[in-house]
């Protein structure tokens, strides 16, 4: 049985985001309130098949993140076949094909959301990836796929460092797809029906076209239309777009009748986003009217001190995984933590100049000292004004 069938509904998952849902961020999210399902940032199938080993860093994960799905992108079915077997060999719980990235460079290469314009190629990619999953589950060795022995050894080293076991048990992984409403116009009915014919375990639909990028509001009425098309097919339909709170997630799931949602930008600087997901799901099943819920329902109280601690942990995790030479890439995360407290903007500016964990520790220590001094100054008694001396009239 696919793990998708065991997830509680509505599914509340962490969406794949390029340059964001890296190993460090996913670990922090898992420690602060694990989502029902987690996706990696996308990885190019060509990089998996031909690139240097460090390009597999996007596929590093921890056991705490399960179920964990690897997202791949590209346009070559043969490379998807081989890359699917690497995903299996790495012990992932599922494989997701990106057919929704709006990046100009990705689309120009014929990958991501550009596949909406080449539906036959999209089908060929799904068939190839599924065949790769099936052949690996059936006992085929990745040694037969032309990978260098050093690449296979690297994969097994990643497995051993994560779970203590270099070779994972064989099982058939489910395949899913993440896509958009269309390329330059909405083509939900034609496109979703085309994808449903490929029988994926799940489809996640972002409520914008490629041309829209992230402009305007996500069209959840179109997502609801897709959910109707998927009803009774055995494919789960998930929605994605403009989910800034758990209240947004639950309301949209109820209104569109999807089986779940993936949350992306709402988690930035808020890795505890999913902490109260069970309370939210309970309200979904027990309340007939979700419109009266306050927007801040199920937002866990997070002190400034805890925010600083989590930010430090995030920086340390990132440096340990990615190294000093790539530390600049975590600055955006550090900046996202700096919100909702006094002088957050000033601290955010300092974080954008951090070059290592020591810099982050220093900035946090200085901020805490300034905060404590401000609190002491605010609580100090106000000195009495000097009384004018009385002068006797002559």
N, C-alpha and C positions, 0 to 999 in steps of 0.2 A: 504494500500500500504506500502511495506517495505521502510524504510528510504534509503536503498541502491539505490532505483530507483530515488530518488530525488537528489542525489549527482551530482555535476558537474563533467565532465570527461575531461581529465584524473583525476581520484581521486588521491589526494596527502595526504596521511595519515601517522600517527605516528605508527610505528610497535611496537608490544609487545616485551619487552626485560626483561628477568628475572633479578631481582635485580636492574633494571634501571628505567623502566617506572612506578615507584611508584607514590603515590598520590601527593607528593610534586613536583616531576619533571613534571608531567602532568599539574599541576596548573600553573607552571612557563611557560611551553610551551604555554598553552592557553592564558596567559597574554601577551606573546611576539609576537604572530602571530599564531593564532589557525589553526591547520590542518583541512582538510575536515572530518576526522574521527580519533578517538583516541581509542587505545586498552590498557587495563590494562596489567600489567605483569601477567604471568599465575598463577593460583591458583589450588592446588590439590583438586579434588572432595572429597577425604576422609577428608581433613582438613575442608572443608565446612560442611560436614555431621557429623563429629565426633570430630573435634578439638576444642580447646579453642577459645573464642571469638576473641582474638587478632590476630588470623590467618586470620581473615576477613579484616585486615587492607589493604591488597592488593586490596580490592574491594571498598575502600573509593574513592569517586570522588566528583567533584563540578559540578554545573549546567553549568558552562562556558565551560566544556569539551565536551558537546554534539555535535554530536552523539558519545556516548561512549559505547564501546563493552567490555564485560567481557570475558577474555580468561581462559578456564579451561583445565586441563589435568588429565589423569588417565587411568585406563583400565577396570573399573567396570561399565557396562552399568546401573545397578541399582543405583549406586551412581551418575552417570550423570543425571539420571532422577530426583533425589531429588535435586541435586545441581542446575539444570536448573531452578527449581522453586524458589530457593533462589535468583538467578540472576534476575528473574522476580520481585520478592518481593522487591528487592533493587532498582528497577526502571531503570535498564539499557536499552539501546536501542537495544542491540543485544547480542548474545552469539557466541563465537568463540571456536572451539575445536582445541587444539594444537596436531598436528600430525607431528611436525617437529623439536621439541627440540632435539639437538644432544648431550646433556649432558649424560655422561656415566651412571650416577646413575639413571637418568630418563629412559633412554633406557633399562637399565638392569632390570628395574621394569616392562617392557613391555609397557610403556607409550611413549608419544612423537613420535619421528620418528620411534620407534620400531613398531608402528602400521602399517607401510608400509609392514612389513613382515607378518602381520596377518590381511589381508583385510576383512575377514568375521567379526572379532571382531570390526574393524573400522566401518563397516556398522552397527553393533549392537549398538555401542555407539551413532552413529548419530540418529538412530531410537529412542533410549531411550531418548536422550536429546530433540529431537523434540517432542516426546510424552509428556515430562514434560512441555515444553513450551505451547503446545496445551491444556493440562489439566488445567494448571494455568490460561490461558486466558479464559478457559471455566468456571471458577469459583471455581476450587478445592482449598481448603485452605491448606497452608503448615502445619497447625496444624495437619493434617491427615497423615503427613509424618514422624512422630516420632521425630521431633525436640523438644528439651527441651524448655519449656516456656521462660527460660532466653535467649536462642538463638534467639527466635522470637522477644522478647522484645528488644534485642540488635540491630537486623535488623531495627526495627521500630524507634529506637533511632537514628541510622545513617541517616535514611530517614528524620527525623524531623530536625536534626541538619543541613542537607544539604538544604532542601527545605521548612521546616516549616510544612510538612505534613507527618505523620507517615506511612500512608497506601497509596500506589500509585494506580492509575487507572489501570484496567486490559486491556491488549492488547496483541496481538500475536507478539512475537519477532522473527526476522529472525535469522537463524542459518548459520554460515560460518565456514570455515576450513582453517587452515594454515599448510602447509606441505613443503616437500622437493622433490628433483628430484628422490630420491630413498634411499635405505639403504646403500648398499655398491657398487651399480652401478646404472646408470641412467635407470629408468623404467617409463619414463614420460607417454607414450601412455597407457600402461596397468593400471598404478596407477591412472592417472587423469580420465580416462574413468570410472574406478571403483567408484571414488568419485562423478563424474557427475551423475552417476546412483542414487545417494542418494539425488539429487536435492538441494544442498545448495544454499543459496542466492549468495555466493561468495566463491572463493577459492583464497588464497594467496600462491604463489609458490616461495620459496627461491631457488636460482639458484645453489645449491650445494647438494650433498648427505650427509647423516649422517656421513659417514666415513670421508668425507672431513672436517667436522666441519666448520671452517672459513678459511681454507687454499685454496690457489689458487684463481682464478677469478670466480665470479658467471657466470654461463652459461646462458646467455640471449637468445641464439638460442633455447635452450630447453624450456625456458619460452614461447618463440614465438610459438613453436610447441603446447604447452598446450593451448595457446590462440586460436589457430585454432580449436583444439578439442572442446573448450567450445563455439565457435561461434554458435549462434542460439539456444543454449540450455536453455537460461534464467538464466544461472549462470555467474556472472561476474568473470573475471580472472584478478588478480592483481599480479604484479611481485615484487620481493624483493631481494636485494643483491648488495653491492658495489655502493650505491647511496650516494655520498659524497656532492653533490651540487644539487640545483634545476635544473641546466643544465643537469646533469646526469639523473635526474628523468624524465625530459621532453623528452630527446633524447631516453632513453630506452623505454618509453611508446610509442613513435612514431615508433621506429624500431620493437618492438615486437608485436605491436597492442593489447596490454593489455588495459583494461578499467581503470587501475590505478596502482599506486605503493605505497608501504609502505616503509618509510625511517626509518632506525634504527640508526646505528652507526654514520651516518652523522649529527645527532642532538646532539651528546654528546658535552657538552660545548657550544653549539650553539642553545639554545631554540628558537631563532628568525629565525630558518631555513625556516619556512613556511611563513614568513611575506610578501614576494613578490610573493606568489603563484598565484595571479590573473594575474600579468604581465606575469609570466611563462606560464600560461594556454592560455593567449591571443596569445603569440608567437607560441604556439603549433597549434592553429587554423588558424593563419594568415600566417605563414612562411612555404614555401615548403622545405627549406633547413635549418636544425638546426645545421649542422656541423660547420658553421662559427661562431656560438655564442662563445664568450669568456667564459672560465671556471668560471669566477667570476661574470658573469651576474646575477643579482637579489640577490647578496649577500649584505644585508643591511649594511651601514656603522655603525660600533659599536665602540664607543669610549672606552678607558680604563676605564673611569669613569662609563659609563653605564654598562660595563662588571662587575665591582666591585659591583655596586648597585644590579644587578640581582643575582649575586652570594650570596650576603648577604640575599636577599629576599628568595632565595632557601634554605639557611641554616636555616633561621627562620621558613619557612614553614615546613621543615623537622622536626625540633625539636618540633614544636607545634603538629605535627601529630604523630610522632613516639616516642618522648621522649628522654631524655638524654641517657638512657641505650643503645639505638641503634644508637646514633649519629655517631659512627664510620663508619656506612654504607654509609653516605653521603660524606665521604672524597673523594671517587673516583670522584664524581660530581664536588666537589670543585677543584680538580686537573685538570679536563677537562676544566674548565674556564680559567686556567692559561696558556694561549698560545697566541702567536701573539703580544707580547709587551715586551719591555726591562725588563730583570731580571725575566721573567715569570717562568723559571725553579726553581730559588731560592724560589720564592713565593709558587710554587707548592709543594716543599719539606716541607715548613712550614705548608701548609694546611693539609698534610698527618698526622700531629701531633695534629690537632685541636680536642678538646674533647667536645666543646659546641659552641654556638653562640658567646659568649663573646670572645673566642679565635679567632674566625674568624674576629670579629669586630676589635680586637687588631691588628691582622696581616694586615688587610686592612688599618687601620689607620697608622701603621708604614710604610707600603709600600707607601702610599700617601705622607707622610712626606718626605720620602727619595726621591720620584719622584720630589716633589716640590723643594727640596734642590738641586737636580741635575740640574733642569731647571734654578734655580737661578744662580748656579755656571756656567752653560753654557752661560748665558746671561750677566754675569758680564764682564766689560771691562778688557782687559789684561793689566796689569801694564807695563809701558815703562821700558825697560832695562836701568840700570844706565849708564850714559855716562862717558867714561873715561876722567879724567881731563887732560887738555893739559899741556905739560911740555916744557918750553922754552929752546931752545938750549943755552948752555953756550957760 
